[in-house]
Amino acid sequence: MTLARELVGALRAAARTPLPEEVAVAARLHLLDACGVGLAAAGSAVGAAYRDFAKDVARGGPATVFGQAAGAAAADAALVNGGLIHSLEYDDTHTASIQHGSAVVAAAALAVGEARGASGAALLGAFARGWEVLIRFASPRRPAFMRTAS
């Protein structure tokens, strides 16, 4: 079994367990923040390139594209929304691992969750666990300048 399959299996097993309440509260705030930043970017000058691309892909798919009336395929919605969430540079950063995870994880979790009709709890769990995976992958690779600066 590949490492990727083992990771997916572990995440699927973890998804059967509810998030601890303090984790769920923090995840809700971070997810809401990511959505707010993405929506703000959708109406900004920085978001113009994403709006232009979204016009080509938002043609009635199952996933919401920030700032668009029509939905798109999950992959297209995740691409546009992730770019928007990151474009204003207000997305969350995990400083120890130097990850801007919300742009990636929120966009993917929202798009796939919507396309699959996931519950709010499942969406929140995917968001929190996705962040954890990013942090765990990035933390051992923390650049030397960050280790000496802290």
Sequence and secondary structure as in RCSB ss.txt:
>XXXX:A:sequence
MTLARELVGALRAAARTPLPEEVAVAARLHLLDACGVGLAAAGSAVGAAYRDFAKDVARGGPATVFGQAAGAAAA
DAALVNGGLIHSLEYDDTHTASIQHGSAVVAAAALAVGEARGASGAALLGAFARGWEVLIRFASPRRPAFMRTAS
>XXXX:A:secstr
  HHHHHHHHHHHHTTS   HHHHHHHHHHHHHHHHHHHHHHTSSTTHHHHHHHHHH SS SB  TT SS B HH
HHHHHHHHHHHHTS S  BTTTTB HHHHHHHHHHHHHHHHT  HHHHHHHHHHHHHHHHHHHGGG  HHHHHH 
